[in-house]
Amino acid sequence: MLGVKAMIVMPETTPIIKVEATKKFGVNVVLHGDTYDDACRKARELEAENGYVFVHPFDDIDVMLGQGTVAMEVLKELEDVDKILVPIGGGGLISGIAMAAKILKPSIRGTQRGQTYTIDKNYLSQPWIQEAETVIEI
């Protein structure tokens, strides 16, 4: 789209539909390992070996800002919305949406219920993660 070459490293377990959809953007897709962490390590290796610029798929403020445009679109189209349901993987999508939604509509609330998350349980066991009913508090 912008004439910039890109390489996306994904786990070998990535659904083929996602791999094929990614390839349609004209990028080189590398499948490596069974997990996100395996693929991330490979991407970092390629970065070091080739001088590539690594863009983290979710732990990056620019990515989160881009994801915030989802909230902007939802709130523009649905003025009466008071909740936005967001799947959680790495956390970038929810971070961006939560930040933008709370700024644009301070009354909006977010909740996380019981076993509805898909985020890695090892991540949730980290000391900086606290269980809370509200996840959109800025």
PyMOL CGO cylinders between C-alpha atoms (Angstrom):
from pymol import cmd
from pymol.cgo import CYLINDER

trace = [
    CYLINDER, 0.00, 0.00, 0.00, 2.78, 2.43, 0.86, 0.3, 1, 1, 1, 1, 1, 1,
    CYLINDER, 2.78, 2.43, 0.86, 5.49, 0.66, -1.10, 0.3, 1, 1, 1, 1, 1, 1,
    CYLINDER, 5.49, 0.66, -1.10, 7.18, -0.57, 2.08, 0.3, 1, 1, 1, 1, 1, 1,
    CYLINDER, 7.18, -0.57, 2.08, 8.36, -4.18, 2.11, 0.3, 1, 1, 1, 1, 1, 1,
    CYLINDER, 8.36, -4.18, 2.11, 7.09, -6.16, 5.07, 0.3, 1, 1, 1, 1, 1, 1,
    CYLINDER, 7.09, -6.16, 5.07, 7.67, -9.58, 6.55, 0.3, 1, 1, 1, 1, 1, 1,
    CYLINDER, 7.67, -9.58, 6.55, 5.15, -11.03, 8.98, 0.3, 1, 1, 1, 1, 1, 1,
    CYLINDER, 5.15, -11.03, 8.98, 6.24, -13.93, 11.19, 0.3, 1, 1, 1, 1, 1, 1,
    CYLINDER, 6.24, -13.93, 11.19, 3.39, -16.10, 12.46, 0.3, 1, 1, 1, 1, 1, 1,
    CYLINDER, 3.39, -16.10, 12.46, 3.22, -19.42, 14.31, 0.3, 1, 1, 1, 1, 1, 1,
    CYLINDER, 3.22, -19.42, 14.31, 2.85, -22.48, 12.11, 0.3, 1, 1, 1, 1, 1, 1,
    CYLINDER, 2.85, -22.48, 12.11, -0.47, -23.04, 13.88, 0.3, 1, 1, 1, 1, 1, 1,
    CYLINDER, -0.47, -23.04, 13.88, -1.96, -19.83, 12.42, 0.3, 1, 1, 1, 1, 1, 1,
    CYLINDER, -1.96, -19.83, 12.42, -5.21, -20.57, 10.57, 0.3, 1, 1, 1, 1, 1, 1,
    CYLINDER, -5.21, -20.57, 10.57, -4.57, -20.73, 6.81, 0.3, 1, 1, 1, 1, 1, 1,
    CYLINDER, -4.57, -20.73, 6.81, -7.32, -18.19, 6.18, 0.3, 1, 1, 1, 1, 1, 1,
    CYLINDER, -7.32, -18.19, 6.18, -5.38, -15.61, 8.23, 0.3, 1, 1, 1, 1, 1, 1,
    CYLINDER, -5.38, -15.61, 8.23, -2.11, -16.49, 6.48, 0.3, 1, 1, 1, 1, 1, 1,
    CYLINDER, -2.11, -16.49, 6.48, -3.70, -16.16, 3.03, 0.3, 1, 1, 1, 1, 1, 1,
    CYLINDER, -3.70, -16.16, 3.03, -5.47, -12.91, 3.93, 0.3, 1, 1, 1, 1, 1, 1,
    CYLINDER, -5.47, -12.91, 3.93, -2.16, -11.47, 5.15, 0.3, 1, 1, 1, 1, 1, 1,
    CYLINDER, -2.16, -11.47, 5.15, -0.38, -12.50, 1.95, 0.3, 1, 1, 1, 1, 1, 1,
    CYLINDER, -0.38, -12.50, 1.95, -2.98, -10.59, -0.07, 0.3, 1, 1, 1, 1, 1, 1,
    CYLINDER, -2.98, -10.59, -0.07, -1.43, -7.36, 1.26, 0.3, 1, 1, 1, 1, 1, 1,
    CYLINDER, -1.43, -7.36, 1.26, 1.74, -8.27, -0.65, 0.3, 1, 1, 1, 1, 1, 1,
    CYLINDER, 1.74, -8.27, -0.65, 3.85, -9.15, 2.38, 0.3, 1, 1, 1, 1, 1, 1,
    CYLINDER, 3.85, -9.15, 2.38, 6.20, -12.06, 2.89, 0.3, 1, 1, 1, 1, 1, 1,
    CYLINDER, 6.20, -12.06, 2.89, 4.74, -14.43, 5.50, 0.3, 1, 1, 1, 1, 1, 1,
    CYLINDER, 4.74, -14.43, 5.50, 7.12, -16.63, 7.47, 0.3, 1, 1, 1, 1, 1, 1,
    CYLINDER, 7.12, -16.63, 7.47, 5.61, -19.45, 9.53, 0.3, 1, 1, 1, 1, 1, 1,
    CYLINDER, 5.61, -19.45, 9.53, 7.73, -20.48, 12.50, 0.3, 1, 1, 1, 1, 1, 1,
    CYLINDER, 7.73, -20.48, 12.50, 7.13, -22.41, 15.72, 0.3, 1, 1, 1, 1, 1, 1,
    CYLINDER, 7.13, -22.41, 15.72, 3.97, -23.45, 17.50, 0.3, 1, 1, 1, 1, 1, 1,
    CYLINDER, 3.97, -23.45, 17.50, 3.28, -20.34, 19.57, 0.3, 1, 1, 1, 1, 1, 1,
    CYLINDER, 3.28, -20.34, 19.57, 3.33, -16.57, 19.35, 0.3, 1, 1, 1, 1, 1, 1,
    CYLINDER, 3.33, -16.57, 19.35, 6.48, -16.53, 21.49, 0.3, 1, 1, 1, 1, 1, 1,
    CYLINDER, 6.48, -16.53, 21.49, 8.27, -18.85, 19.01, 0.3, 1, 1, 1, 1, 1, 1,
    CYLINDER, 8.27, -18.85, 19.01, 7.28, -16.62, 16.10, 0.3, 1, 1, 1, 1, 1, 1,
    CYLINDER, 7.28, -16.62, 16.10, 8.28, -13.48, 18.00, 0.3, 1, 1, 1, 1, 1, 1,
    CYLINDER, 8.28, -13.48, 18.00, 11.74, -14.89, 18.75, 0.3, 1, 1, 1, 1, 1, 1,
    CYLINDER, 11.74, -14.89, 18.75, 12.16, -15.71, 15.05, 0.3, 1, 1, 1, 1, 1, 1,
    CYLINDER, 12.16, -15.71, 15.05, 11.09, -12.19, 14.07, 0.3, 1, 1, 1, 1, 1, 1,
    CYLINDER, 11.09, -12.19, 14.07, 13.65, -10.75, 16.49, 0.3, 1, 1, 1, 1, 1, 1,
    CYLINDER, 13.65, -10.75, 16.49, 16.33, -13.03, 14.99, 0.3, 1, 1, 1, 1, 1, 1,
    CYLINDER, 16.33, -13.03, 14.99, 15.45, -11.81, 11.49, 0.3, 1, 1, 1, 1, 1, 1,
    CYLINDER, 15.45, -11.81, 11.49, 15.54, -8.23, 12.75, 0.3, 1, 1, 1, 1, 1, 1,
    CYLINDER, 15.54, -8.23, 12.75, 19.06, -8.69, 14.14, 0.3, 1, 1, 1, 1, 1, 1,
    CYLINDER, 19.06, -8.69, 14.14, 20.36, -10.60, 11.11, 0.3, 1, 1, 1, 1, 1, 1,
    CYLINDER, 20.36, -10.60, 11.11, 18.96, -8.27, 8.45, 0.3, 1, 1, 1, 1, 1, 1,
    CYLINDER, 18.96, -8.27, 8.45, 18.61, -4.87, 10.11, 0.3, 1, 1, 1, 1, 1, 1,
    CYLINDER, 18.61, -4.87, 10.11, 14.81, -4.95, 9.85, 0.3, 1, 1, 1, 1, 1, 1,
    CYLINDER, 14.81, -4.95, 9.85, 12.59, -2.68, 11.91, 0.3, 1, 1, 1, 1, 1, 1,
    CYLINDER, 12.59, -2.68, 11.91, 10.50, -4.75, 14.33, 0.3, 1, 1, 1, 1, 1, 1,
    CYLINDER, 10.50, -4.75, 14.33, 6.91, -3.61, 14.85, 0.3, 1, 1, 1, 1, 1, 1,
    CYLINDER, 6.91, -3.61, 14.85, 5.32, -5.40, 17.78, 0.3, 1, 1, 1, 1, 1, 1,
    CYLINDER, 5.32, -5.40, 17.78, 1.81, -6.63, 16.97, 0.3, 1, 1, 1, 1, 1, 1,
    CYLINDER, 1.81, -6.63, 16.97, 0.26, -5.35, 20.20, 0.3, 1, 1, 1, 1, 1, 1,
    CYLINDER, 0.26, -5.35, 20.20, 2.78, -3.92, 22.67, 0.3, 1, 1, 1, 1, 1, 1,
    CYLINDER, 2.78, -3.92, 22.67, 3.34, -0.70, 20.72, 0.3, 1, 1, 1, 1, 1, 1,
    CYLINDER, 3.34, -0.70, 20.72, 1.76, 2.69, 21.32, 0.3, 1, 1, 1, 1, 1, 1,
    CYLINDER, 1.76, 2.69, 21.32, 1.38, 3.40, 17.59, 0.3, 1, 1, 1, 1, 1, 1,
    CYLINDER, 1.38, 3.40, 17.59, -0.41, 0.07, 17.08, 0.3, 1, 1, 1, 1, 1, 1,
    CYLINDER, -0.41, 0.07, 17.08, -2.71, 0.84, 20.03, 0.3, 1, 1, 1, 1, 1, 1,
    CYLINDER, -2.71, 0.84, 20.03, -3.47, 4.30, 18.63, 0.3, 1, 1, 1, 1, 1, 1,
    CYLINDER, -3.47, 4.30, 18.63, -4.39, 2.70, 15.30, 0.3, 1, 1, 1, 1, 1, 1,
    CYLINDER, -4.39, 2.70, 15.30, -6.62, 0.19, 17.07, 0.3, 1, 1, 1, 1, 1, 1,
    CYLINDER, -6.62, 0.19, 17.07, -8.33, 3.10, 18.81, 0.3, 1, 1, 1, 1, 1, 1,
    CYLINDER, -8.33, 3.10, 18.81, -9.83, 4.09, 15.47, 0.3, 1, 1, 1, 1, 1, 1,
    CYLINDER, -9.83, 4.09, 15.47, -12.18, 1.10, 15.89, 0.3, 1, 1, 1, 1, 1, 1,
    CYLINDER, -12.18, 1.10, 15.89, -13.75, 2.83, 18.91, 0.3, 1, 1, 1, 1, 1, 1,
    CYLINDER, -13.75, 2.83, 18.91, -13.94, 6.09, 17.00, 0.3, 1, 1, 1, 1, 1, 1,
    CYLINDER, -13.94, 6.09, 17.00, -15.87, 4.38, 14.20, 0.3, 1, 1, 1, 1, 1, 1,
    CYLINDER, -15.87, 4.38, 14.20, -18.19, 2.51, 16.58, 0.3, 1, 1, 1, 1, 1, 1,
    CYLINDER, -18.19, 2.51, 16.58, -19.01, 5.65, 18.56, 0.3, 1, 1, 1, 1, 1, 1,
    CYLINDER, -19.01, 5.65, 18.56, -19.55, 7.66, 15.38, 0.3, 1, 1, 1, 1, 1, 1,
    CYLINDER, -19.55, 7.66, 15.38, -21.99, 5.10, 13.99, 0.3, 1, 1, 1, 1, 1, 1,
    CYLINDER, -21.99, 5.10, 13.99, -23.71, 4.11, 17.26, 0.3, 1, 1, 1, 1, 1, 1,
    CYLINDER, -23.71, 4.11, 17.26, -24.08, 7.21, 19.43, 0.3, 1, 1, 1, 1, 1, 1,
    CYLINDER, -24.08, 7.21, 19.43, -26.08, 5.38, 22.12, 0.3, 1, 1, 1, 1, 1, 1,
    CYLINDER, -26.08, 5.38, 22.12, -23.55, 2.58, 22.63, 0.3, 1, 1, 1, 1, 1, 1,
    CYLINDER, -23.55, 2.58, 22.63, -22.43, 2.09, 26.22, 0.3, 1, 1, 1, 1, 1, 1,
    CYLINDER, -22.43, 2.09, 26.22, -20.35, -1.09, 25.78, 0.3, 1, 1, 1, 1, 1, 1,
    CYLINDER, -20.35, -1.09, 25.78, -18.01, -2.39, 23.08, 0.3, 1, 1, 1, 1, 1, 1,
    CYLINDER, -18.01, -2.39, 23.08, -17.28, -6.13, 23.08, 0.3, 1, 1, 1, 1, 1, 1,
    CYLINDER, -17.28, -6.13, 23.08, -13.63, -6.75, 22.21, 0.3, 1, 1, 1, 1, 1, 1,
    CYLINDER, -13.63, -6.75, 22.21, -11.78, -10.09, 21.94, 0.3, 1, 1, 1, 1, 1, 1,
    CYLINDER, -11.78, -10.09, 21.94, -8.50, -10.23, 23.87, 0.3, 1, 1, 1, 1, 1, 1,
    CYLINDER, -8.50, -10.23, 23.87, -5.40, -11.81, 22.41, 0.3, 1, 1, 1, 1, 1, 1,
    CYLINDER, -5.40, -11.81, 22.41, -2.25, -9.81, 22.97, 0.3, 1, 1, 1, 1, 1, 1,
    CYLINDER, -2.25, -9.81, 22.97, -3.99, -6.77, 24.36, 0.3, 1, 1, 1, 1, 1, 1,
    CYLINDER, -3.99, -6.77, 24.36, -3.29, -4.16, 21.68, 0.3, 1, 1, 1, 1, 1, 1,
    CYLINDER, -3.29, -4.16, 21.68, -6.80, -4.08, 20.28, 0.3, 1, 1, 1, 1, 1, 1,
    CYLINDER, -6.80, -4.08, 20.28, -8.49, -3.71, 23.67, 0.3, 1, 1, 1, 1, 1, 1,
    CYLINDER, -8.49, -3.71, 23.67, -5.88, -1.17, 24.80, 0.3, 1, 1, 1, 1, 1, 1,
    CYLINDER, -5.88, -1.17, 24.80, -6.49, 1.06, 21.82, 0.3, 1, 1, 1, 1, 1, 1,
    CYLINDER, -6.49, 1.06, 21.82, -10.25, 0.71, 21.87, 0.3, 1, 1, 1, 1, 1, 1,
    CYLINDER, -10.25, 0.71, 21.87, -10.48, 1.26, 25.65, 0.3, 1, 1, 1, 1, 1, 1,
    CYLINDER, -10.48, 1.26, 25.65, -8.26, 4.34, 25.54, 0.3, 1, 1, 1, 1, 1, 1,
    CYLINDER, -8.26, 4.34, 25.54, -10.12, 5.99, 22.66, 0.3, 1, 1, 1, 1, 1, 1,
    CYLINDER, -10.12, 5.99, 22.66, -13.59, 5.01, 23.90, 0.3, 1, 1, 1, 1, 1, 1,
    CYLINDER, -13.59, 5.01, 23.90, -12.96, 6.40, 27.38, 0.3, 1, 1, 1, 1, 1, 1,
    CYLINDER, -12.96, 6.40, 27.38, -11.61, 9.68, 25.98, 0.3, 1, 1, 1, 1, 1, 1,
    CYLINDER, -11.61, 9.68, 25.98, -14.48, 10.10, 23.51, 0.3, 1, 1, 1, 1, 1, 1,
    CYLINDER, -14.48, 10.10, 23.51, -17.24, 8.93, 25.83, 0.3, 1, 1, 1, 1, 1, 1,
    CYLINDER, -17.24, 8.93, 25.83, -16.20, 9.01, 29.51, 0.3, 1, 1, 1, 1, 1, 1,
    CYLINDER, -16.20, 9.01, 29.51, -19.39, 7.25, 30.61, 0.3, 1, 1, 1, 1, 1, 1,
    CYLINDER, -19.39, 7.25, 30.61, -18.53, 4.08, 28.69, 0.3, 1, 1, 1, 1, 1, 1,
    CYLINDER, -18.53, 4.08, 28.69, -17.63, 1.07, 30.84, 0.3, 1, 1, 1, 1, 1, 1,
    CYLINDER, -17.63, 1.07, 30.84, -15.79, -2.13, 30.18, 0.3, 1, 1, 1, 1, 1, 1,
    CYLINDER, -15.79, -2.13, 30.18, -15.98, -5.38, 32.05, 0.3, 1, 1, 1, 1, 1, 1,
    CYLINDER, -15.98, -5.38, 32.05, -14.22, -8.70, 32.04, 0.3, 1, 1, 1, 1, 1, 1,
    CYLINDER, -14.22, -8.70, 32.04, -16.20, -11.70, 33.15, 0.3, 1, 1, 1, 1, 1, 1,
    CYLINDER, -16.20, -11.70, 33.15, -14.99, -15.00, 34.55, 0.3, 1, 1, 1, 1, 1, 1,
    CYLINDER, -14.99, -15.00, 34.55, -13.59, -17.33, 31.92, 0.3, 1, 1, 1, 1, 1, 1,
    CYLINDER, -13.59, -17.33, 31.92, -14.37, -15.22, 28.84, 0.3, 1, 1, 1, 1, 1, 1,
    CYLINDER, -14.37, -15.22, 28.84, -10.76, -14.20, 28.23, 0.3, 1, 1, 1, 1, 1, 1,
    CYLINDER, -10.76, -14.20, 28.23, -8.44, -16.02, 25.82, 0.3, 1, 1, 1, 1, 1, 1,
    CYLINDER, -8.44, -16.02, 25.82, -5.29, -14.28, 27.02, 0.3, 1, 1, 1, 1, 1, 1,
    CYLINDER, -5.29, -14.28, 27.02, -2.46, -16.60, 28.11, 0.3, 1, 1, 1, 1, 1, 1,
    CYLINDER, -2.46, -16.60, 28.11, -2.94, -17.73, 31.72, 0.3, 1, 1, 1, 1, 1, 1,
    CYLINDER, -2.94, -17.73, 31.72, 0.82, -17.32, 32.36, 0.3, 1, 1, 1, 1, 1, 1,
    CYLINDER, 0.82, -17.32, 32.36, 0.45, -13.64, 31.49, 0.3, 1, 1, 1, 1, 1, 1,
    CYLINDER, 0.45, -13.64, 31.49, -2.50, -13.29, 33.86, 0.3, 1, 1, 1, 1, 1, 1,
    CYLINDER, -2.50, -13.29, 33.86, -0.46, -14.75, 36.71, 0.3, 1, 1, 1, 1, 1, 1,
    CYLINDER, -0.46, -14.75, 36.71, 2.05, -11.88, 36.54, 0.3, 1, 1, 1, 1, 1, 1,
    CYLINDER, 2.05, -11.88, 36.54, 2.10, -9.67, 39.67, 0.3, 1, 1, 1, 1, 1, 1,
    CYLINDER, 2.10, -9.67, 39.67, 1.13, -6.52, 37.74, 0.3, 1, 1, 1, 1, 1, 1,
    CYLINDER, 1.13, -6.52, 37.74, -2.13, -8.10, 36.56, 0.3, 1, 1, 1, 1, 1, 1,
    CYLINDER, -2.13, -8.10, 36.56, -4.97, -7.58, 39.01, 0.3, 1, 1, 1, 1, 1, 1,
    CYLINDER, -4.97, -7.58, 39.01, -8.43, -9.05, 38.78, 0.3, 1, 1, 1, 1, 1, 1,
    CYLINDER, -8.43, -9.05, 38.78, -10.99, -6.31, 38.36, 0.3, 1, 1, 1, 1, 1, 1,
    CYLINDER, -10.99, -6.31, 38.36, -14.52, -5.93, 37.12, 0.3, 1, 1, 1, 1, 1, 1,
    CYLINDER, -14.52, -5.93, 37.12, -13.77, -2.75, 35.19, 0.3, 1, 1, 1, 1, 1, 1,
    CYLINDER, -13.77, -2.75, 35.19, -11.03, -2.78, 32.56, 0.3, 1, 1, 1, 1, 1, 1,
    CYLINDER, -11.03, -2.78, 32.56, -11.62, 0.66, 31.03, 0.3, 1, 1, 1, 1, 1, 1,
    CYLINDER, -11.62, 0.66, 31.03, -10.42, 2.95, 33.76, 0.3, 1, 1, 1, 1, 1, 1,
    CYLINDER, -10.42, 2.95, 33.76, -8.18, 5.80, 32.69, 0.3, 1, 1, 1, 1, 1, 1,
]
cmd.load_cgo(trace, "trace")
